[in-house]
Every structure is written in C-alpha cells, then in structure tokens.
Amino acid sequence: MLCFSLINLSRFLTQLATESGVRDWLGTRLGFHKAREEKRKIKSMASRSRGDGNYRNPCLTMHQPWASLLVYGIKRIEGRSWPSPVTGRLWIHAAGKVPDPETIKAMEDFYRQLYELDGVTDLKFPEHYPVSRLLGCVEVVGCVTSEELTSWEDIPQGARLEGLTPFCWLCEQPQKLIVPFEMRGYQGVYNLEKRILEGALRGLSPVEAQKPIKFPLPDPRNRFSLKPGSLTNRIKNGLKTSETHQDSSPNLKAAIAGARTAANQFSKKTNVGPTPGSQLQGQGSNVNKPTTRGNNGNQSVPPRLQQRW
C-alpha cells in the first residue's frame, strides 16, 4: 500500500514538473514575442520622427488651430525646429487636443495683423476647428531658415513675419476635404494609409486663398532649389529681420507675442522632430474631441480613439 502511494506521488510530481515547465516555456516565448513587437513599434515611431522614411504620401499631424489655418491658405509658412524632409504634396491631419478659445483668438489676431500689412482687412477664418480629422493638403515647395524668410523681399511682408521658427516650410496650393474624416495620426511625418488616401483624393476641393503666394525659386529650372541656405546671398548687408518687424505697430507686436505664447504651450510638452525647440505649433495629443466656434458641433469621437494622435 505504501509502495503504491509512493508511485502515485512520484507520477504526480513528474506531471506537475512537466506542466510547470511547459507553462514557463510558453510564458518565455510569449514574452519574447511581445517584447519584439514593442521594439518594432518603437523603432517605427522613431523612424517617423527622424524623417528617414520613404515618403510616398506624406502626412503631418498638427495641433489646431494651426492645422485648419494652413489648409485654408491663411497660414503659408509651417514653422518647425527641423527642416522639411519632403517636397510636394503634404497631407494635414488635426491632432486630438481641443484648442481653447484664447488660443484660437491669439492666432486669428496674429494673422489678421499680418494680412493687414498687405492690404487685406476682411480675412475669413474657418468656422470650425475639428480635431482627430484629416483636413486636406498643401504643396511644400521648399524650406528656408527664418533669417532667410524674414529678409526675403520677393514675398509679402506678412508672410515674412510668419518665420518665427528655425526652419520655415513654404506652402502653396492649399486644398481641403469637403468632409474631413476621422483617422489616426502619428508623430513626425509619416505615410498616409492607402485606403485613406484613396478616399481623400476623391473629396479634395481647391481653396481660394485671400492672399496666395507663389514662392520664387532661386533656380527656376530646379523645383528643389528652395532649401536652407539657398537665399543667403539675398540677405542685404547682414540684415537679420525685415524692417516691418523692426518698426512694427503696438498691435502687431502684441499679436506676435500672443502667437508665441499660444505656441509655447505645446512646444514644452509635445515638440516632435529630430531636435527639440520652440515652434509656432505643437503636434499630438491624447485627447480626441471635436471643437467648433458657435453651436454647430461636429461629430463626437468614440472613446476607442482616445490616447491616439
């Protein structure tokens, strides 16, 4: 009887050890695959942020109200702390953070003052600033430094004063989606998904900008000739900023200060790019809600999209 019990105990312990070993092995393998997948995701996001991807349909996620101002052709310079990695069409996606009324007012006052310098006194702003939506696209025709932009006498005065960041992406030909649609965004510049691209191309509508700009190329035969340093020889006698900026009115100075303050709330928290730095618009958010001006609301965003860009 005792012998029989010992045999059963031995079998039980052997089975327990085997099952435990299998569980440990499975746990190790699952943990390995999970860690490898997380590493792949991190590497992918880092690639987007560094701008070393192969851009076929590049897209940029921006905070509101800067995203809509760019797509509506009001904003003509996209300011960053890093040079543009693309030339050509750039899709614009609005991040999930709802802009507060003070930020919207500050940026609208900023552009209202800039356009008044060039004789535009009835600037029309977007009625809504939707978030977590693909809004449209612009054509990036080049990138210059802020020093080059502020001293570039071949473009309107107001556009020269948009150059408040180290690098200035020059944007033309804005187009907006007739119906902005919900999508997920990422940090940095990334490729738009094929299925989203196909739908977006069918819904584009040209924007009639109130003060459109055609940025002159240093070399008309080379559409890629507008790059940092290409306008250095045009800066007269070491001029650092435009005369308009130097002798600006109190209202213009206040508007520029307000725009800087509005931008700094993002640059300190979510600045994205190869190097950190202050810029006129931040990127990304973990809150996805629509925002409107007035009582005409947009569609609400499902909770499942929270914690996304």
Residue pairs with C-beta under 8 A, 6 or more apart in sequence:
45 186
45 187
47 53
48 186
48 187
48 188
48 189
48 190
49 187
49 188
49 272
49 273
49 274
50 188
50 274
51 82
51 85
51 188
51 189
51 273
51 274
52 85
53 189
53 190
53 191
54 191
55 85
55 86
55 189
55 191
56 191
57 89
57 91
57 191
57 192
57 194
57 197
58 85
58 86
58 88
58 89
58 90
58 91
58 189
58 190
58 191
58 192
59 90
59 91
59 92
59 93
59 134
59 185
59 189
59 190
59 191
59 192
60 78
60 90
60 91
60 92
60 93
60 188
60 189
60 283
61 93
61 94
61 95
61 185
61 186
61 187
61 283
61 284
61 309
62 70
62 78
62 92
62 93
62 94
62 95
62 281
62 283
63 94
63 95
63 97
63 99
63 266
63 281
63 282
63 283
63 284
63 285
64 94
64 95
64 97
64 98
64 99
64 104
64 129
64 130
64 131
64 291
65 99
65 103
65 104
65 107
65 108
65 126
65 129
66 75
66 107
66 280
66 281
67 92
67 93
67 94
67 95
67 129
67 135
67 281
68 94
68 126
68 128
68 129
68 130
68 135
69 75
69 107
69 111
69 125
69 126
70 78
70 92
70 138
70 171
70 174
71 92
71 135
71 136
71 137
71 138
71 174
71 175
71 176
71 207
72 125
72 126
72 174
72 176
72 207
72 209
73 174
73 207
73 208
73 209
73 210
73 212
74 111
74 115
74 123
74 125
74 209
74 210
75 111
75 162
75 171
76 159
76 162
76 170
76 171
76 172
76 213
77 149
77 159
77 162
77 163
77 168
77 169
77 170
77 171
78 84
78 138
78 140
78 168
78 169
78 171
78 281
79 146
79 162
79 163
79 164
79 165
79 167
79 168
79 169
79 279
79 280
79 281
80 165
80 166
80 167
80 168
80 169
80 273
80 279
81 165
81 166
81 167
81 271
81 273
81 275
81 276
81 277
81 278
81 279
82 166
82 167
82 273
82 274
82 275
83 143
83 167
83 227
83 228
84 140
84 142
84 143
84 167
84 169
85 189
86 140
86 189
87 140
87 141
87 142
87 223
87 224
88 139
88 140
89 137
89 138
89 139
89 140
90 137
90 138
90 139
90 140
90 169
90 171
90 189
91 134
91 136
91 137
91 192
91 200
92 134
92 135
92 136
92 137
92 138
93 133
93 134
93 135
93 183
93 185
93 309
94 129
94 130
94 131
94 132
94 133
94 134
94 135
94 180
95 131
95 132
95 185
95 283
95 284
95 285
95 309
96 131
96 132
96 185
96 284
96 285
96 286
96 287
96 288
96 289
96 301
96 305
96 306
96 308
96 309
97 131
97 284
97 285
97 287
98 131
98 287
98 289
98 290
98 291
99 129
99 291
102 262
103 262
103 265
104 129
104 293
106 255
106 258
106 259
106 261
106 262
107 259
107 262
108 125
109 254
109 255
109 258
110 255
110 256
110 258
110 259
111 123
111 125
111 158
112 123
112 255
113 251
113 252
113 255
113 256
114 157
114 158
114 159
114 161
114 162
114 252
114 255
115 121
115 123
115 158
115 210
115 211
116 158
117 156
117 157
117 158
117 161
117 244
117 252
118 156
118 157
118 158
118 211
120 210
120 211
123 210
124 210
126 293
127 292
127 293
127 294
127 296
128 290
128 291
128 292
128 293
128 296
128 298
129 291
129 292
129 293
130 180
130 290
130 291
130 292
130 298
131 285
131 288
131 289
131 290
131 291
131 301
132 182
132 183
132 185
132 288
132 289
132 290
132 301
132 305
132 308
133 180
133 181
133 182
133 183
134 177
134 180
134 181
134 182
134 183
134 192
134 196
134 200
135 176
135 177
135 180
136 174
136 175
136 176
136 177
136 180
136 204
136 207
137 174
137 175
137 200
137 204
138 171
138 172
138 173
138 174
138 175
139 171
139 172
139 173
140 169
140 170
140 171
141 170
141 171
141 172
141 215
141 217
141 223
141 226
142 169
142 170
142 215
142 217
142 224
142 225
142 226
142 227
142 230
143 167
143 168
143 169
143 170
143 226
143 227
143 228
144 152
144 167
144 168
144 170
144 226
144 227
144 228
144 230
144 231
145 166
145 167
145 168
145 228
145 229
146 163
146 164
146 165
146 166
146 167
146 168
147 235
147 240
148 168
148 228
148 229
148 230
148 231
148 232
148 234
148 235
149 155
149 159
149 160
149 162
149 163
149 168
150 160
150 161
150 163
150 240
150 241
150 242
150 245
151 160
151 231
151 234
151 235
151 236
151 239
151 240
151 241
151 242
152 160
152 231
152 234
153 234
154 216
155 213
155 215
155 216
156 211
156 213
157 242
157 244
158 211
159 213
160 242
160 244
160 245
161 242
161 244
161 245
161 248
161 252
161 256
162 168
162 280
164 256
164 259
164 260
164 280
165 277
165 278
165 279
165 280
166 277
167 228
170 215
170 226
172 212
172 213
172 214
172 215
173 206
174 206
174 207
174 209
175 204
175 205
175 206
175 207
176 204
176 205
176 207
177 200
177 203
177 204
177 205
178 203
178 204
178 205
179 203
181 196
181 199
181 200
181 203
182 299
182 301
182 305
183 193
183 196
184 305
184 308
184 309
185 284
185 308
185 309
186 309
187 272
187 283
187 284
187 309
188 272
188 273
188 283
192 200
215 226
217 223
217 225
217 226
218 225
218 226
218 230
218 231
219 225
248 256
259 280
260 278
260 280
263 278
263 279
263 280
263 281
263 282
264 278
265 282
266 279
266 281
266 282
266 283
267 276
267 277
267 278
267 279
267 282
269 282
270 282
270 283
270 284
270 285
271 277
271 278
271 279
271 282
271 283
272 282
272 283
272 284
283 309
284 309
285 309
286 306
286 307
286 308
287 306
288 301
288 305
288 306
288 308
289 300
289 301
290 297
290 298
290 299
290 300
290 301
291 298
292 298
